């Protein structure tokens, strides 16, 4: 399969690109700085550009069958709209190229709360507020689109190793879990992108 990956130099995106290549897929990585990617492969195509350049984003999508976005703000200690703007740019380009399947990495705060609304609207620590608002804006962009989207929603996500031991739930965070390795999030995100099980839903994921 041919994938275009945004956020390929981040923890989840970089691992996902490596895994996809190892499984025999073709990957176009859209990056600002190709040097930060640190990968070379015969099936890897690197496209340099910014998300503000709609025509270049569209070029990176040509020939792709599925799109993955693992974009996140590097500094979310103040108000940011990085994820929202990136999602809007990707959705616009996908529509122009006639693509439908988009899998993104969000956050557990985007999952429904039993009391109503989103989990991030209930007792979220102040230092996570800006990141949540950014991801919530991105979710709204997806929900208003006609794309076949999936948002993978992890809680605390430390770097570690790929264990393959994690649990998922549709529109909920599995009980009893408070974190999941970034490498396992990449593993599930790739499976969601390549599979057909989930459509226009949020999927919570925690380590087992």
Secondary structure as UniProt FT lines:
FT   STRAND          2..6
FT   TURN            8..9
FT   HELIX           11..22
FT   TURN            23..24
FT   STRAND          26..31
FT   HELIX           34..36
FT   TURN            42..43
FT   STRAND          44..48
FT   TURN            51..52
FT   HELIX           54..61
FT   TURN            62..63
FT   STRAND          66..69
FT   HELIX           82..97
FT   STRAND          101..105
FT   HELIX           108..110
FT   TURN            114..115
FT   HELIX           119..121
FT   HELIX           126..128
FT   HELIX           129..144
FT   STRAND          148..154
FT   STRAND          166..170
FT   TURN            175..176
FT   HELIX           182..194
FT   STRAND          201..207
//
